[in-house]
Amino acid sequence: MIKTFMLLLAFTVTDPEGFEKDEKVHILSQHFDTELECKEFIGIWEGLIRSRGLSSAQDMLADGYKVSLTHIGCTVAPDLDSK
């Protein structure tokens, strides 16, 4: 099996009262053939990832909740076809 890598965005969520939730939100996006390709992509696009990724995640939350982007990295793509 050939490993592929994915862009990993990690977020924390703060509730309307200002308390950070224990739950963390991880979003996997975009496949790469190698970890190096993924890291090079981050190097080029990190600013756009931070702004767009943050606003996209914020749009998924209920009013009053806030999200913070805490990590941008690369991870091995999960095998979702295995049983």
mmCIF file of the N, C-alpha and C atoms, coordinates in Angstrom:
data_MODEL
# 
_entry.id   MODEL 
# 
loop_
_atom_site.group_PDB 
_atom_site.id 
_atom_site.type_symbol 
_atom_site.label_atom_id 
_atom_site.label_alt_id 
_atom_site.label_comp_id 
_atom_site.label_asym_id 
_atom_site.label_entity_id 
_atom_site.label_seq_id 
_atom_site.pdbx_PDB_ins_code 
_atom_site.Cartn_x 
_atom_site.Cartn_y 
_atom_site.Cartn_z 
_atom_site.occupancy 
_atom_site.B_iso_or_equiv 
_atom_site.pdbx_formal_charge 
_atom_site.auth_seq_id 
_atom_site.auth_comp_id 
_atom_site.auth_asym_id 
_atom_site.auth_atom_id 
_atom_site.pdbx_PDB_model_num 
ATOM 1   N N  . MET A 1 1  ? 0.835   -1.178 0.000  1.00 0.00 ? 1  MET A N  1 
ATOM 2   C CA . MET A 1 1  ? 0.000   0.000  0.000  1.00 0.00 ? 1  MET A CA 1 
ATOM 3   C C  . MET A 1 1  ? 0.887   1.251  0.000  1.00 0.00 ? 1  MET A C  1 
ATOM 4   N N  . ILE A 1 2  ? 0.587   2.184  -0.872 1.00 0.00 ? 2  ILE A N  1 
ATOM 5   C CA . ILE A 1 2  ? 1.337   3.430  -0.965 1.00 0.00 ? 2  ILE A CA 1 
ATOM 6   C C  . ILE A 1 2  ? 0.718   4.451  -0.021 1.00 0.00 ? 2  ILE A C  1 
ATOM 7   N N  . LYS A 1 3  ? 1.555   5.071  0.795  1.00 0.00 ? 3  LYS A N  1 
ATOM 8   C CA . LYS A 1 3  ? 1.067   6.099  1.705  1.00 0.00 ? 3  LYS A CA 1 
ATOM 9   C C  . LYS A 1 3  ? 0.862   7.392  0.943  1.00 0.00 ? 3  LYS A C  1 
ATOM 10  N N  . THR A 1 4  ? -0.233  8.041  1.224  1.00 0.00 ? 4  THR A N  1 
ATOM 11  C CA . THR A 1 4  ? -0.431  9.403  0.749  1.00 0.00 ? 4  THR A CA 1 
ATOM 12  C C  . THR A 1 4  ? -0.560  10.280 1.987  1.00 0.00 ? 4  THR A C  1 
ATOM 13  N N  . PHE A 1 5  ? -0.324  11.536 1.805  1.00 0.00 ? 5  PHE A N  1 
ATOM 14  C CA . PHE A 1 5  ? -0.368  12.481 2.912  1.00 0.00 ? 5  PHE A CA 1 
ATOM 15  C C  . PHE A 1 5  ? -1.482  13.481 2.681  1.00 0.00 ? 5  PHE A C  1 
ATOM 16  N N  . MET A 1 6  ? -1.963  14.034 3.779  1.00 0.00 ? 6  MET A N  1 
ATOM 17  C CA . MET A 1 6  ? -3.024  15.025 3.698  1.00 0.00 ? 6  MET A CA 1 
ATOM 18  C C  . MET A 1 6  ? -2.655  16.237 4.533  1.00 0.00 ? 6  MET A C  1 
ATOM 19  N N  . LEU A 1 7  ? -3.168  17.364 4.104  1.00 0.00 ? 7  LEU A N  1 
ATOM 20  C CA . LEU A 1 7  ? -3.051  18.594 4.865  1.00 0.00 ? 7  LEU A CA 1 
ATOM 21  C C  . LEU A 1 7  ? -3.941  18.464 6.092  1.00 0.00 ? 7  LEU A C  1 
ATOM 22  N N  . LEU A 1 8  ? -3.398  18.757 7.270  1.00 0.00 ? 8  LEU A N  1 
ATOM 23  C CA . LEU A 1 8  ? -4.135  18.663 8.528  1.00 0.00 ? 8  LEU A CA 1 
ATOM 24  C C  . LEU A 1 8  ? -4.268  20.052 9.129  1.00 0.00 ? 8  LEU A C  1 
ATOM 25  N N  . LEU A 1 9  ? -5.503  20.450 9.406  1.00 0.00 ? 9  LEU A N  1 
ATOM 26  C CA . LEU A 1 9  ? -5.768  21.712 10.099 1.00 0.00 ? 9  LEU A CA 1 
ATOM 27  C C  . LEU A 1 9  ? -6.391  21.358 11.444 1.00 0.00 ? 9  LEU A C  1 
ATOM 28  N N  . ALA A 1 10 ? -5.848  21.888 12.522 1.00 0.00 ? 10 ALA A N  1 
ATOM 29  C CA . ALA A 1 10 ? -6.364  21.619 13.860 1.00 0.00 ? 10 ALA A CA 1 
ATOM 30  C C  . ALA A 1 10 ? -6.888  22.923 14.463 1.00 0.00 ? 10 ALA A C  1 
ATOM 31  N N  . PHE A 1 11 ? -8.075  22.844 15.037 1.00 0.00 ? 11 PHE A N  1 
ATOM 32  C CA . PHE A 1 11 ? -8.738  24.016 15.591 1.00 0.00 ? 11 PHE A CA 1 
ATOM 33  C C  . PHE A 1 11 ? -9.166  23.768 17.027 1.00 0.00 ? 11 PHE A C  1 
ATOM 34  N N  . THR A 1 12 ? -9.221  24.840 17.819 1.00 0.00 ? 12 THR A N  1 
ATOM 35  C CA . THR A 1 12 ? -9.861  24.803 19.126 1.00 0.00 ? 12 THR A CA 1 
ATOM 36  C C  . THR A 1 12 ? -11.123 25.649 19.020 1.00 0.00 ? 12 THR A C  1 
ATOM 37  N N  . VAL A 1 13 ? -12.097 25.323 19.864 1.00 0.00 ? 13 VAL A N  1 
ATOM 38  C CA . VAL A 1 13 ? -13.381 26.020 19.847 1.00 0.00 ? 13 VAL A CA 1 
ATOM 39  C C  . VAL A 1 13 ? -13.609 26.670 21.203 1.00 0.00 ? 13 VAL A C  1 
ATOM 40  N N  . THR A 1 14 ? -14.050 27.922 21.176 1.00 0.00 ? 14 THR A N  1 
ATOM 41  C CA . THR A 1 14 ? -14.389 28.664 22.384 1.00 0.00 ? 14 THR A CA 1 
ATOM 42  C C  . THR A 1 14 ? -15.887 28.905 22.388 1.00 0.00 ? 14 THR A C  1 
ATOM 43  N N  . ASP A 1 15 ? -16.541 28.616 23.524 1.00 0.00 ? 15 ASP A N  1 
ATOM 44  C CA . ASP A 1 15 ? -17.994 28.777 23.595 1.00 0.00 ? 15 ASP A CA 1 
ATOM 45  C C  . ASP A 1 15 ? -18.374 30.246 23.793 1.00 0.00 ? 15 ASP A C  1 
ATOM 46  N N  . PRO A 1 16 ? -19.666 30.563 23.705 1.00 0.00 ? 16 PRO A N  1 
ATOM 47  C CA . PRO A 1 16 ? -20.090 31.960 23.812 1.00 0.00 ? 16 PRO A CA 1 
ATOM 48  C C  . PRO A 1 16 ? -19.706 32.640 25.128 1.00 0.00 ? 16 PRO A C  1 
ATOM 49  N N  . GLU A 1 17 ? -19.478 31.860 26.185 1.00 0.00 ? 17 GLU A N  1 
ATOM 50  C CA . GLU A 1 17 ? -19.067 32.438 27.478 1.00 0.00 ? 17 GLU A CA 1 
ATOM 51  C C  . GLU A 1 17 ? -17.561 32.669 27.554 1.00 0.00 ? 17 GLU A C  1 
ATOM 52  N N  . GLY A 1 18 ? -16.829 32.277 26.506 1.00 0.00 ? 18 GLY A N  1 
ATOM 53  C CA . GLY A 1 18 ? -15.392 32.499 26.466 1.00 0.00 ? 18 GLY A CA 1 
ATOM 54  C C  . GLY A 1 18 ? -14.546 31.346 26.970 1.00 0.00 ? 18 GLY A C  1 
ATOM 55  N N  . PHE A 1 19 ? -15.160 30.186 27.189 1.00 0.00 ? 19 PHE A N  1 
ATOM 56  C CA . PHE A 1 19 ? -14.424 29.025 27.671 1.00 0.00 ? 19 PHE A CA 1 
ATOM 57  C C  . PHE A 1 19 ? -14.012 28.141 26.497 1.00 0.00 ? 19 PHE A C  1 
ATOM 58  N N  . GLU A 1 20 ? -12.733 27.770 26.481 1.00 0.00 ? 20 GLU A N  1 
ATOM 59  C CA . GLU A 1 20 ? -12.250 26.871 25.439 1.00 0.00 ? 20 GLU A CA 1 
ATOM 60  C C  . GLU A 1 20 ? -12.768 25.471 25.707 1.00 0.00 ? 20 GLU A C  1 
ATOM 61  N N  . LYS A 1 21 ? -13.353 24.859 24.693 1.00 0.00 ? 21 LYS A N  1 
ATOM 62  C CA . LYS A 1 21 ? -13.899 23.511 24.811 1.00 0.00 ? 21 LYS A CA 1 
ATOM 63  C C  . LYS A 1 21 ? -12.760 22.490 24.814 1.00 0.00 ? 21 LYS A C  1 
ATOM 64  N N  . ASP A 1 22 ? -13.010 21.350 25.457 1.00 0.00 ? 22 ASP A N  1 
ATOM 65  C CA . ASP A 1 22 ? -12.023 20.263 25.474 1.00 0.00 ? 22 ASP A CA 1 
ATOM 66  C C  . ASP A 1 22 ? -11.861 19.648 24.097 1.00 0.00 ? 22 ASP A C  1 
ATOM 67  N N  . GLU A 1 23 ? -12.951 19.627 23.323 1.00 0.00 ? 23 GLU A N  1 
ATOM 68  C CA . GLU A 1 23 ? -12.918 19.014 22.002 1.00 0.00 ? 23 GLU A CA 1 
ATOM 69  C C  . GLU A 1 23 ? -12.061 19.836 21.046 1.00 0.00 ? 23 GLU A C  1 
ATOM 70  N N  . LYS A 1 24 ? -11.310 19.141 20.238 1.00 0.00 ? 24 LYS A N  1 
ATOM 71  C CA . LYS A 1 24 ? -10.519 19.763 19.175 1.00 0.00 ? 24 LYS A CA 1 
ATOM 72  C C  . LYS A 1 24 ? -11.098 19.322 17.846 1.00 0.00 ? 24 LYS A C  1 
ATOM 73  N N  . VAL A 1 25 ? -11.051 20.183 16.862 1.00 0.00 ? 25 VAL A N  1 
ATOM 74  C CA . VAL A 1 25 ? -11.584 19.873 15.535 1.00 0.00 ? 25 VAL A CA 1 
ATOM 75  C C  . VAL A 1 25 ? -10.398 19.713 14.591 1.00 0.00 ? 25 VAL A C  1 
ATOM 76  N N  . HIS A 1 26 ? -10.336 18.563 13.916 1.00 0.00 ? 26 HIS A N  1 
ATOM 77  C CA . HIS A 1 26 ? -9.285  18.309 12.938 1.00 0.00 ? 26 HIS A CA 1 
ATOM 78  C C  . HIS A 1 26 ? -9.927  18.174 11.564 1.00 0.00 ? 26 HIS A C  1 
ATOM 79  N N  . ILE A 1 27 ? -9.410  18.902 10.606 1.00 0.00 ? 27 ILE A N  1 
ATOM 80  C CA . ILE A 1 27 ? -9.914  18.829 9.243  1.00 0.00 ? 27 ILE A CA 1 
ATOM 81  C C  . ILE A 1 27 ? -8.784  18.344 8.347  1.00 0.00 ? 27 ILE A C  1 
ATOM 82  N N  . LEU A 1 28 ? -9.060  17.294 7.584  1.00 0.00 ? 28 LEU A N  1 
ATOM 83  C CA . LEU A 1 28 ? -8.105  16.789 6.606  1.00 0.00 ? 28 LEU A CA 1 
ATOM 84  C C  . LEU A 1 28 ? -8.515  17.321 5.240  1.00 0.00 ? 28 LEU A C  1 
ATOM 85  N N  . SER A 1 29 ? -7.538  17.822 4.512  1.00 0.00 ? 29 SER A N  1 
ATOM 86  C CA . SER A 1 29 ? -7.825  18.436 3.220  1.00 0.00 ? 29 SER A CA 1 
ATOM 87  C C  . SER A 1 29 ? -6.678  18.169 2.265  1.00 0.00 ? 29 SER A C  1 
ATOM 88  N N  . GLN A 1 30 ? -6.972  17.975 1.043  1.00 0.00 ? 30 GLN A N  1 
ATOM 89  C CA . GLN A 1 30 ? -6.011  17.854 -0.046 1.00 0.00 ? 30 GLN A CA 1 
ATOM 90  C C  . GLN A 1 30 ? -5.011  16.716 0.147  1.00 0.00 ? 30 GLN A C  1 
ATOM 91  N N  . HIS A 1 31 ? -4.921  15.851 -0.840 1.00 0.00 ? 31 HIS A N  1 
ATOM 92  C CA . HIS A 1 31 ? -3.994  14.713 -0.847 1.00 0.00 ? 31 HIS A CA 1 
ATOM 93  C C  . HIS A 1 31 ? -2.684  15.088 -1.533 1.00 0.00 ? 31 HIS A C  1 
ATOM 94  N N  . PHE A 1 32 ? -1.588  14.499 -1.043 1.00 0.00 ? 32 PHE A N  1 
ATOM 95  C CA . PHE A 1 32 ? -0.259  14.680 -1.625 1.00 0.00 ? 32 PHE A CA 1 
ATOM 96  C C  . PHE A 1 32 ? 0.407   13.313 -1.730 1.00 0.00 ? 32 PHE A C  1 
ATOM 97  N N  . ASP A 1 33 ? 1.257   13.147 -2.723 1.00 0.00 ? 33 ASP A N  1 
ATOM 98  C CA . ASP A 1 33 ? 1.976   11.881 -2.894 1.00 0.00 ? 33 ASP A CA 1 
ATOM 99  C C  . ASP A 1 33 ? 3.089   11.703 -1.874 1.00 0.00 ? 33 ASP A C  1 
ATOM 100 N N  . THR A 1 34 ? 3.666   12.816 -1.399 1.00 0.00 ? 34 THR A N  1 
ATOM 101 C CA . THR A 1 34 ? 4.756   12.737 -0.425 1.00 0.00 ? 34 THR A CA 1 
ATOM 102 C C  . THR A 1 34 ? 4.554   13.790 0.660  1.00 0.00 ? 34 THR A C  1 
ATOM 103 N N  . GLU A 1 35 ? 5.185   13.545 1.790  1.00 0.00 ? 35 GLU A N  1 
ATOM 104 C CA . GLU A 1 35 ? 5.138   14.517 2.885  1.00 0.00 ? 35 GLU A CA 1 
ATOM 105 C C  . GLU A 1 35 ? 5.834   15.814 2.468  1.00 0.00 ? 35 GLU A C  1 
ATOM 106 N N  . LEU A 1 36 ? 6.909   15.696 1.685  1.00 0.00 ? 36 LEU A N  1 
ATOM 107 C CA . LEU A 1 36 ? 7.626   16.885 1.217  1.00 0.00 ? 36 LEU A CA 1 
ATOM 108 C C  . LEU A 1 36 ? 6.715   17.778 0.377  1.00 0.00 ? 36 LEU A C  1 
ATOM 109 N N  . GLU A 1 37 ? 5.925   17.187 -0.523 1.00 0.00 ? 37 GLU A N  1 
ATOM 110 C CA . GLU A 1 37 ? 4.986   17.976 -1.330 1.00 0.00 ? 37 GLU A CA 1 
ATOM 111 C C  . GLU A 1 37 ? 3.999   18.717 -0.442 1.00 0.00 ? 37 GLU A C  1 
ATOM 112 N N  . CYS A 1 38 ? 3.518   18.050 0.589  1.00 0.00 ? 38 CYS A N  1 
ATOM 113 C CA . CYS A 1 38 ? 2.582   18.664 1.522  1.00 0.00 ? 38 CYS A CA 1 
ATOM 114 C C  . CYS A 1 38 ? 3.235   19.849 2.239  1.00 0.00 ? 38 CYS A C  1 
ATOM 115 N N  . LYS A 1 39 ? 4.445   19.651 2.743  1.00 0.00 ? 39 LYS A N  1 
ATOM 116 C CA . LYS A 1 39 ? 5.147   20.723 3.455  1.00 0.00 ? 39 LYS A CA 1 
ATOM 117 C C  . LYS A 1 39 ? 5.473   21.895 2.534  1.00 0.00 ? 39 LYS A C  1 
ATOM 118 N N  . GLU A 1 40 ? 5.828   21.611 1.296  1.00 0.00 ? 40 GLU A N  1 
ATOM 119 C CA . GLU A 1 40 ? 6.089   22.692 0.338  1.00 0.00 ? 40 GLU A CA 1 
ATOM 120 C C  . GLU A 1 40 ? 4.810   23.476 0.062  1.00 0.00 ? 40 GLU A C  1 
ATOM 121 N N  . PHE A 1 41 ? 3.680   22.777 -0.040 1.00 0.00 ? 41 PHE A N  1 
ATOM 122 C CA . PHE A 1 41 ? 2.389   23.425 -0.238 1.00 0.00 ? 41 PHE A CA 1 
ATOM 123 C C  . PHE A 1 41 ? 2.094   24.374 0.920  1.00 0.00 ? 41 PHE A C  1 
ATOM 124 N N  . ILE A 1 42 ? 2.327   23.909 2.149  1.00 0.00 ? 42 ILE A N  1 
ATOM 125 C CA . ILE A 1 42 ? 2.106   24.752 3.321  1.00 0.00 ? 42 ILE A CA 1 
ATOM 126 C C  . ILE A 1 42 ? 3.011   25.973 3.262  1.00 0.00 ? 42 ILE A C  1 
ATOM 127 N N  . GLY A 1 43 ? 4.262   25.780 2.887  1.00 0.00 ? 43 GLY A N  1 
ATOM 128 C CA . GLY A 1 43 ? 5.200   26.896 2.805  1.00 0.00 ? 43 GLY A CA 1 
ATOM 129 C C  . GLY A 1 43 ? 4.738   27.985 1.853  1.00 0.00 ? 43 GLY A C  1 
ATOM 130 N N  . ILE A 1 44 ? 4.131   27.583 0.759  1.00 0.00 ? 44 ILE A N  1 
ATOM 131 C CA . ILE A 1 44 ? 3.665   28.539 -0.242 1.00 0.00 ? 44 ILE A CA 1 
ATOM 132 C C  . ILE A 1 44 ? 2.328   29.170 0.156  1.00 0.00 ? 44 ILE A C  1 
ATOM 133 N N  . TRP A 1 45 ? 1.416   28.376 0.699  1.00 0.00 ? 45 TRP A N  1 
ATOM 134 C CA . TRP A 1 45 ? 0.035   28.802 0.884  1.00 0.00 ? 45 TRP A CA 1 
ATOM 135 C C  . TRP A 1 45 ? -0.383  29.033 2.337  1.00 0.00 ? 45 TRP A C  1 
ATOM 136 N N  . GLU A 1 46 ? 0.541   29.040 3.280  1.00 0.00 ? 46 GLU A N  1 
ATOM 137 C CA . GLU A 1 46 ? 0.156   29.113 4.692  1.00 0.00 ? 46 GLU A CA 1 
ATOM 138 C C  . GLU A 1 46 ? -0.712  30.326 5.019  1.00 0.00 ? 46 GLU A C  1 
ATOM 139 N N  . GLY A 1 47 ? -0.393  31.476 4.488  1.00 0.00 ? 47 GLY A N  1 
ATOM 140 C CA . GLY A 1 47 ? -1.187  32.676 4.778  1.00 0.00 ? 47 GLY A CA 1 
ATOM 141 C C  . GLY A 1 47 ? -2.631  32.523 4.336  1.00 0.00 ? 47 GLY A C  1 
ATOM 142 N N  . LEU A 1 48 ? -2.818  32.015 3.128  1.00 0.00 ? 48 LEU A N  1 
ATOM 143 C CA . LEU A 1 48 ? -4.169  31.802 2.604  1.00 0.00 ? 48 LEU A CA 1 
ATOM 144 C C  . LEU A 1 48 ? -4.888  30.692 3.384  1.00 0.00 ? 48 LEU A C  1 
ATOM 145 N N  . ILE A 1 49 ? -4.153  29.647 3.745  1.00 0.00 ? 49 ILE A N  1 
ATOM 146 C CA . ILE A 1 49 ? -4.740  28.559 4.535  1.00 0.00 ? 49 ILE A CA 1 
ATOM 147 C C  . ILE A 1 49 ? -5.241  29.107 5.867  1.00 0.00 ? 49 ILE A C  1 
ATOM 148 N N  . ARG A 1 50 ? -4.432  29.937 6.512  1.00 0.00 ? 50 ARG A N  1 
ATOM 149 C CA . ARG A 1 50 ? -4.816  30.498 7.808  1.00 0.00 ? 50 ARG A CA 1 
ATOM 150 C C  . ARG A 1 50 ? -6.070  31.366 7.697  1.00 0.00 ? 50 ARG A C  1 
ATOM 151 N N  . SER A 1 51 ? -6.164  32.177 6.683  1.00 0.00 ? 51 SER A N  1 
ATOM 152 C CA . SER A 1 51 ? -7.339  33.045 6.570  1.00 0.00 ? 51 SER A CA 1 
ATOM 153 C C  . SER A 1 51 ? -8.564  32.281 6.088  1.00 0.00 ? 51 SER A C  1 
ATOM 154 N N  . ARG A 1 52 ? -8.427  31.535 5.006  1.00 0.00 ? 52 ARG A N  1 
ATOM 155 C CA . ARG A 1 52 ? -9.570  30.812 4.449  1.00 0.00 ? 52 ARG A CA 1 
ATOM 156 C C  . ARG A 1 52 ? -9.988  29.627 5.309  1.00 0.00 ? 52 ARG A C  1 
ATOM 157 N N  . GLY A 1 53 ? -9.004  28.893 5.809  1.00 0.00 ? 53 GLY A N  1 
ATOM 158 C CA . GLY A 1 53 ? -9.318  27.745 6.664  1.00 0.00 ? 53 GLY A CA 1 
ATOM 159 C C  . GLY A 1 53 ? -10.033 28.176 7.921  1.00 0.00 ? 53 GLY A C  1 
ATOM 160 N N  . LEU A 1 54 ? -9.572  29.262 8.498  1.00 0.00 ? 54 LEU A N  1 
ATOM 161 C CA . LEU A 1 54 ? -10.191 29.779 9.715  1.00 0.00 ? 54 LEU A CA 1 
ATOM 162 C C  . LEU A 1 54 ? -11.619 30.240 9.443  1.00 0.00 ? 54 LEU A C  1 
ATOM 163 N N  . SER A 1 55 ? -11.831 30.988 8.370  1.00 0.00 ? 55 SER A N  1 
ATOM 164 C CA . SER A 1 55 ? -13.182 31.481 8.079  1.00 0.00 ? 55 SER A CA 1 
ATOM 165 C C  . SER A 1 55 ? -14.118 30.334 7.704  1.00 0.00 ? 55 SER A C  1 
ATOM 166 N N  . SER A 1 56 ? -13.628 29.329 7.003  1.00 0.00 ? 56 SER A N  1 
ATOM 167 C CA . SER A 1 56 ? -14.464 28.177 6.646  1.00 0.00 ? 56 SER A CA 1 
ATOM 168 C C  . SER A 1 56 ? -14.887 27.406 7.894  1.00 0.00 ? 56 SER A C  1 
ATOM 169 N N  . ALA A 1 57 ? -13.953 27.198 8.810  1.00 0.00 ? 57 ALA A N  1 
ATOM 170 C CA . ALA A 1 57 ? -14.289 26.491 10.049 1.00 0.00 ? 57 ALA A CA 1 
ATOM 171 C C  . ALA A 1 57 ? -15.249 27.325 10.896 1.00 0.00 ? 57 ALA A C  1 
ATOM 172 N N  . GLN A 1 58 ? -15.040 28.631 10.955 1.00 0.00 ? 58 GLN A N  1 
ATOM 173 C CA . GLN A 1 58 ? -15.917 29.505 11.726 1.00 0.00 ? 58 GLN A CA 1 
ATOM 174 C C  . GLN A 1 58 ? -17.346 29.448 11.194 1.00 0.00 ? 58 GLN A C  1 
ATOM 175 N N  . ASP A 1 59 ? -17.488 29.357 9.888  1.00 0.00 ? 59 ASP A N  1 
ATOM 176 C CA . ASP A 1 59 ? -18.817 29.294 9.266  1.00 0.00 ? 59 ASP A CA 1 
ATOM 177 C C  . ASP A 1 59 ? -19.587 28.033 9.649  1.00 0.00 ? 59 ASP A C  1 
ATOM 178 N N  . MET A 1 60 ? -18.899 26.984 10.111 1.00 0.00 ? 60 MET A N  1 
ATOM 179 C CA . MET A 1 60 ? -19.556 25.731 10.474 1.00 0.00 ? 60 MET A CA 1 
ATOM 180 C C  . MET A 1 60 ? -20.119 25.747 11.895 1.00 0.00 ? 60 MET A C  1 
ATOM 181 N N  . LEU A 1 61 ? -19.776 26.771 12.670 1.00 0.00 ? 61 LEU A N  1 
ATOM 182 C CA . LEU A 1 61 ? -20.172 26.800 14.076 1.00 0.00 ? 61 LEU A CA 1 
ATOM 183 C C  . LEU A 1 61 ? -21.425 27.633 14.302 1.00 0.00 ? 61 LEU A C  1 
ATOM 184 N N  . ALA A 1 62 ? -22.114 27.330 15.394 1.00 0.00 ? 62 ALA A N  1 
ATOM 185 C CA . ALA A 1 62 ? -23.287 28.105 15.792 1.00 0.00 ? 62 ALA A CA 1 
ATOM 186 C C  . ALA A 1 62 ? -22.850 29.509 16.214 1.00 0.00 ? 62 ALA A C  1 
ATOM 187 N N  . ASP A 1 63 ? -23.780 30.433 16.161 1.00 0.00 ? 63 ASP A N  1 
ATOM 188 C CA . ASP A 1 63 ? -23.504 31.813 16.561 1.00 0.00 ? 63 ASP A CA 1 
ATOM 189 C C  . ASP A 1 63 ? -22.955 31.854 17.985 1.00 0.00 ? 63 ASP A C  1 
ATOM 190 N N  . GLY A 1 64 ? -21.972 32.706 18.184 1.00 0.00 ? 64 GLY A N  1 
ATOM 191 C CA . GLY A 1 64 ? -21.381 32.886 19.506 1.00 0.00 ? 64 GLY A CA 1 
ATOM 192 C C  . GLY A 1 64 ? -20.136 32.044 19.749 1.00 0.00 ? 64 GLY A C  1 
ATOM 193 N N  . TYR A 1 65 ? -19.978 30.975 19.021 1.00 0.00 ? 65 TYR A N  1 
ATOM 194 C CA . TYR A 1 65 ? -18.792 30.138 19.167 1.00 0.00 ? 65 TYR A CA 1 
ATOM 195 C C  . TYR A 1 65 ? -17.683 30.695 18.283 1.00 0.00 ? 65 TYR A C  1 
ATOM 196 N N  . LYS A 1 66 ? -16.450 30.573 18.759 1.00 0.00 ? 66 LYS A N  1 
ATOM 197 C CA . LYS A 1 66 ? -15.308 31.049 17.981 1.00 0.00 ? 66 LYS A CA 1 
ATOM 198 C C  . LYS A 1 66 ? -14.310 29.917 17.820 1.00 0.00 ? 66 LYS A C  1 
ATOM 199 N N  . VAL A 1 67 ? -13.611 29.939 16.709 1.00 0.00 ? 67 VAL A N  1 
ATOM 200 C CA . VAL A 1 67 ? -12.638 28.902 16.416 1.00 0.00 ? 67 VAL A CA 1 
ATOM 201 C C  . VAL A 1 67 ? -11.264 29.550 16.244 1.00 0.00 ? 67 VAL A C  1 
ATOM 202 N N  . SER A 1 68 ? -10.230 28.841 16.691 1.00 0.00 ? 68 SER A N  1 
ATOM 203 C CA . SER A 1 68 ? -8.848  29.292 16.516 1.00 0.00 ? 68 SER A CA 1 
ATOM 204 C C  . SER A 1 68 ? -8.063  28.189 15.818 1.00 0.00 ? 68 SER A C  1 
ATOM 205 N N  . LEU A 1 69 ? -7.304  28.565 14.811 1.00 0.00 ? 69 LEU A N  1 
ATOM 206 C CA . LEU A 1 69 ? -6.448  27.607 14.111 1.00 0.00 ? 69 LEU A CA 1 
ATOM 207 C C  . LEU A 1 69 ? -5.178  27.426 14.930 1.00 0.00 ? 69 LEU A C  1 
ATOM 208 N N  . THR A 1 70 ? -4.951  26.208 15.416 1.00 0.00 ? 70 THR A N  1 
ATOM 209 C CA . THR A 1 70 ? -3.814  25.961 16.305 1.00 0.00 ? 70 THR A CA 1 
ATOM 210 C C  . THR A 1 70 ? -2.674  25.201 15.644 1.00 0.00 ? 70 THR A C  1 
ATOM 211 N N  . HIS A 1 71 ? -2.956  24.575 14.482 1.00 0.00 ? 71 HIS A N  1 
ATOM 212 C CA . HIS A 1 71 ? -1.891  23.786 13.849 1.00 0.00 ? 71 HIS A CA 1 
ATOM 213 C C  . HIS A 1 71 ? -2.191  23.602 12.366 1.00 0.00 ? 71 HIS A C  1 
ATOM 214 N N  . ILE A 1 72 ? -1.166  23.748 11.559 1.00 0.00 ? 72 ILE A N  1 
ATOM 215 C CA . ILE A 1 72 ? -1.211  23.383 10.147 1.00 0.00 ? 72 ILE A CA 1 
ATOM 216 C C  . ILE A 1 72 ? -0.073  22.399 9.942  1.00 0.00 ? 72 ILE A C  1 
ATOM 217 N N  . GLY A 1 73 ? -0.377  21.226 9.417  1.00 0.00 ? 73 GLY A N  1 
ATOM 218 C CA . GLY A 1 73 ? 0.666   20.231 9.228  1.00 0.00 ? 73 GLY A CA 1 
ATOM 219 C C  . GLY A 1 73 ? 0.274   19.191 8.207  1.00 0.00 ? 73 GLY A C  1 
ATOM 220 N N  . CYS A 1 74 ? 1.042   18.125 8.176  1.00 0.00 ? 74 CYS A N  1 
ATOM 221 C CA . CYS A 1 74 ? 0.818   17.024 7.235  1.00 0.00 ? 74 CYS A CA 1 
ATOM 222 C C  . CYS A 1 74 ? 0.691   15.736 8.034  1.00 0.00 ? 74 CYS A C  1 
ATOM 223 N N  . THR A 1 75 ? -0.169  14.853 7.577  1.00 0.00 ? 75 THR A N  1 
ATOM 224 C CA . THR A 1 75 ? -0.344  13.567 8.239  1.00 0.00 ? 75 THR A CA 1 
ATOM 225 C C  . THR A 1 75 ? -0.622  12.500 7.182  1.00 0.00 ? 75 THR A C  1 
ATOM 226 N N  . VAL A 1 76 ? -0.376  11.254 7.566  1.00 0.00 ? 76 VAL A N  1 
ATOM 227 C CA . VAL A 1 76 ? -0.675  10.142 6.659  1.00 0.00 ? 76 VAL A CA 1 
ATOM 228 C C  . VAL A 1 76 ? -2.186  10.072 6.479  1.00 0.00 ? 76 VAL A C  1 
ATOM 229 N N  . ALA A 1 77 ? -2.622  9.923  5.251  1.00 0.00 ? 77 ALA A N  1 
ATOM 230 C CA . ALA A 1 77 ? -4.055  9.825  4.965  1.00 0.00 ? 77 ALA A CA 1 
ATOM 231 C C  . ALA A 1 77 ? -4.625  8.561  5.578  1.00 0.00 ? 77 ALA A C  1 
ATOM 232 N N  . PRO A 1 78 ? -5.785  8.665  6.222  1.00 0.00 ? 78 PRO A N  1 
ATOM 233 C CA . PRO A 1 78 ? -6.397  7.462  6.818  1.00 0.00 ? 78 PRO A CA 1 
ATOM 234 C C  . PRO A 1 78 ? -6.924  6.528  5.728  1.00 0.00 ? 78 PRO A C  1 
ATOM 235 N N  . ASP A 1 79 ? -6.934  5.246  6.033  1.00 0.00 ? 79 ASP A N  1 
ATOM 236 C CA . ASP A 1 79 ? -7.486  4.258  5.119  1.00 0.00 ? 79 ASP A CA 1 
ATOM 237 C C  . ASP A 1 79 ? -8.955  4.087  5.476  1.00 0.00 ? 79 ASP A C  1 
ATOM 238 N N  . LEU A 1 80 ? -9.818  4.809  4.805  1.00 0.00 ? 80 LEU A N  1 
ATOM 239 C CA . LEU A 1 80 ? -11.245 4.785  5.116  1.00 0.00 ? 80 LEU A CA 1 
ATOM 240 C C  . LEU A 1 80 ? -11.959 3.590  4.500  1.00 0.00 ? 80 LEU A C  1 
ATOM 241 N N  . ASP A 1 81 ? -11.279 2.847  3.630  1.00 0.00 ? 81 ASP A N  1 
ATOM 242 C CA . ASP A 1 81 ? -11.884 1.691  2.985  1.00 0.00 ? 81 ASP A CA 1 
ATOM 243 C C  . ASP A 1 81 ? -11.696 0.402  3.769  1.00 0.00 ? 81 ASP A C  1 
ATOM 244 N N  . SER A 1 82 ? -10.828 0.420  4.771  1.00 0.00 ? 82 SER A N  1 
ATOM 245 C CA . SER A 1 82 ? -10.577 -0.817 5.528  1.00 0.00 ? 82 SER A CA 1 
ATOM 246 C C  . SER A 1 82 ? -11.737 -1.087 6.468  1.00 0.00 ? 82 SER A C  1 
ATOM 247 N N  . LYS A 1 83 ? -11.923 -2.367 6.771  1.00 0.00 ? 83 LYS A N  1 
ATOM 248 C CA . LYS A 1 83 ? -13.034 -2.758 7.660  1.00 0.00 ? 83 LYS A CA 1 
ATOM 249 C C  . LYS A 1 83 ? -12.528 -3.205 8.983  1.00 0.00 ? 83 LYS A C  1 
# 
